[in-house]
Amino acid sequence: MFKKGTKYIFVLLGVLLVFGCSKPVQSDKEIVAQVSDKKLYASDLAEIIPTDLDVNDSIVMANDYITKWVKHELLIQKANENLTPEQKNVTRELEEYRNSLIIYKYKNELIRQRMDTTVTQKQIEDYYNSNKAAFNLNKNIVKAIFVKTPNEVANPSLLKSLIADTTEEGLAELKDYCLQYAKGFDIFIDKWVNFETVKNNIPEKIDNDAQFLTHNKQIELNDSIYYYLVRIQDYKLKNEQAPLEYVQDNIKKLILNQRKVEFLKETENNIYKEGIRKNKFTIKNFEQNNR
């Protein structure tokens, strides 16, 4: 085994030269580590080390790879020394793994080519209406507008007027204002978000979310630097039924997963029926001995 040191660094520098050369050079045949008859070459390192790293980072990465390679080879060597021939015979396991992998790829290809992946809005609504109990919220969600403006440029009266107008024109005017003056803003009145998202952006601690949301439609706060304004457009509390629009993406995934299970089950049954029809297999009948 090669020792780490000046010679080792020299080899690694040679590897780095290989990275930048258009033609192979002799250094890529250098052995940088060896365990018994297993050898790690400079060219092996060249394949795993990015070309845009500097010399020091390349050496660190190469050193780490070599160490892991040596440990891996030593572990294989130790296993081979201590396991019986029967224990080292992994033919069956390899065949099972190969078969599982081939089946997995075949099923995925069938799904890609033949399974209907279209989910209509009506299908989503029907699933939602048939499984309402499964869609209770596990957190408080809101539709809201959040604006954070430096105190020196804040205009609270104007901003409160802008934030109250949720028409298309009003929102466009609000965005223009925020782009000019706000340090940060979010307008999510067309989608539901976790109330924690809002809480994390204001300097006041809220201990009881349900009570707060029930009694506050607008939050107006100041700290030493910023003026904060939040308008709660709508809210749903934890354990209430989730709005359809909040869970419809999950429902679509559920529908597709169910469809996938049914498709694969039908595929397996069809293959089995084809096997019967074409006499592709035989099964020995075992008679029960009732004495």
N, C-alpha and C positions, 0 to 999 in steps of 0.2 A: 504494500500500500504506500502511496506517495505521502510524504510529510508536508504539512502546511509550512510555508515560509517563502523565502525569496524565489525559489524555483517555481513554487505554486503560483505566486503572483505573476511571475514572468509568463507562465503558461496562459493565465487568464488574460493578460494583456495581449497575448498572441490571439486568443479567442476574439477579443474585441476588434483586432485588426481584420479577422475573418469576416466579422459582421459588415465591415465597410468595403470589402473587396468584391468586385464583380466576378472574379475567378477564384477557384479554390486555391488555397496555399497550404504548405506542408503542415502548419500549426494545427489544422483541424484534425490531423491524425494523431495528435498528442494524446496520451492517456493521462487524464487528470485524476482518476481514482480507479482502484482495482480491488475486488474482493474475490479471492481464489481465481477462477478463470473468467469471472465477469469483469468487463472493462467499461469505463465511462470515458468517452472521448470528448475532445474540445468541440467537435462538430455537434455533439449532443447538446452541449450547453448553448451553442449558437442558436439552436432551434427554440430555446425557451426563454432566453434573455432578450428583452426589447432592445431594439437598435438605438432608441432615443435616450437611453440612460447614460449618465456620465460614468467615468471609469470607476470611481469609488462605489457608486450604487450598483454597478454591474458586478464588481468583485463581491460585495455583500450578498447579492442575490445568488451569484454562482456558488459562493461558499455555503449558503443555506441549502441550495439544491443538492450539492455534493454530499453534505452531511445527511440529508434525508435519504439520498440514494444509497449511501453506505449502510445506514441503519436498516433500510429495507432489504438489501441483499444479505446482510448478516442475519436478519430474522428468518429469511427464506432458508439460508444455510443451516441455521440452528433447527428449524422445523424439519428439514430433510434428514438431519442427523438423528432426530429423536422420535419421529413418527415411524410406525411400521409400514411395510409396503401396502397393506390393506388400507391403512389410514390415509396414505398418500394417493391412493387411487381415487381420483375425483372425476372419472369418466361419466358416472351417472349424474353427478351434480352439474357438470358442464353441459351435458345433454339436456337436462331439465331446464337449466338457465337459457340455453339456446332456444329451446322450444317455446319457453315463456316469452322470450324476446320476439321471436318470429310471430307468435300469435298476437302479441301486443301491437306490433307494427301492422299486421294484417287487419286487425280490428280498427285501428286508427285510420287506415286507408279506406276501409269500407265506410266508416262514418263520414270521412271527408268527401267521398264520391257519391254516396247514396242516401245518407240520412238528411231529412228535411230539417234545416236549421232556422227556418222562418218562424218567428213567433209574433202573432198579431196582437194588437192592443186589446182586442176582444178576448183573446185567450188569456192574456195577463189579467184582465178584469174579472173574468170568470174564475180563475184560480184564486184571486184575491178574495172574492165574495164567498167562495166555497171554503176558505181556510182562514177566516178573519181572526180566529183565536190564536193563530200561529204568528200573527204580526203585531204583537204588543211591543211598544217601545221599551228599550232598556236604558234610555237616556232622554234628557230634555232636549228638544230641537226647536229651532226658531227660523223664521224668515226675517231678515233685519238689514239695516243699513248702518254702517259704522264709519265715522270720520274722525281723524286725529289731526288737529291743526296747531301749529305753533301759536302761543298766546299773542305774540306781537302782531300777527297778521289775521288772527281769528275775528270773524264777524258773526257772533252767535245769532243775532236776530235774522240776518240774511240766511245763514246756514239752516236754521230751524224752518224757515220758510221753504227753502229748497228741498229739504229732506222730507217735507210733508207732501210734496207733489210727486206722486209715483206714476204719472202719465209718461208716455214715451218722451215727450218734449221736456218734461220736468226732470227726468232722469238724465237726459242729455245735458241739460244745464248744470245739474249737480256734478256730473263727471267733469265738465269743463272747469267748474270751480275747484274741484278736488285736485285736478291735474296742475292747476296754477298755485294753489295755496296749501294743500294738505300734505302732511308728512306720511300719512297712510290712510287708506280707505278701502272698504269692501261693500259692494252692493249685491246682496244675495236675497232678493225678494222673489226670485223665480225658482228658488231651490231651497230645500231644508238643510240646515247645518246644525251641528252639535252646539248647544248653548255655551259649552266650554270654550269654543273658538272665540266667542264674543268676550267672555269673562277674562280670557287670557290677554286681551288687548286693552283693558281698562284698569286704572290704578285702585279701584275699590274692591274689597273682598265681599263676596255675596255668600252668605251662609245658607240661606234657604231659597233655592232656585224656584221652587213652586210658588212660594209666597211672593217672591220678588216679581216673577213673570205675571202673576195674577193681578198685581197692583201697579205695575209700571209699564207704560207703553213707550216711554222715552227716558233715556239716561243722559244726564248732562253733568259733566265732571271737569275739574281743573286740577292740575298739579303745578309744580313750579315752572314747567316748560310748555306743556301742551293743554289744549282745550279738547275735550272728548264729547262727542255727541253720538248717541245710538238710538235708533228708532226700531222698536219691535213691531214688525208688520203683522206677524202671526206667531203662535207658539203651540206646541203639543207637549204634554208632560209625560214623564216616565210612567210606564204601565198603561197609558192610553193606547188606543188602536193607532197604529202607524198610518199616515196618509199613503194612499196608493202610489203617488208620485215618488215618495221617499223609498219605497221598497220594490218598485217595479223592475229595477235592474236585477235585484236578487231573485224575484219571481221568474224572470226570463231564464236565469241560470238554473233554477229549480226545474222549470218545465223542460229545458234542454237535457238536464241530467236524467230526468225520468224517461224522456224520449230515448236517450242513449241506452239506458238499461233495457228498455223494452225492445229497442232495435237489435241489440246484441243478443238478447234472449231469443228473439225470433230468428236471427241469423243462425245461431247454434242449432235450433230445432230444425230449421230448413236443411242444414248440412247433414244432420242426423237422418232426416227423412230421405235425403238423396242417397246416403249410404245404404239405407235399407233397400231403396228402389233399385240400386245398381249392384247390390250384393257385395258391397265393399268390406264387409266385416262379418264375422261369426261370433256368437256368444255361446259358450257351453252351458247347458241346462243342468243345474244341480238338483237332484231329487232329494227331498227331505225324507229321512228314514224314520218313520213313526212306529217304533216298536213299543 
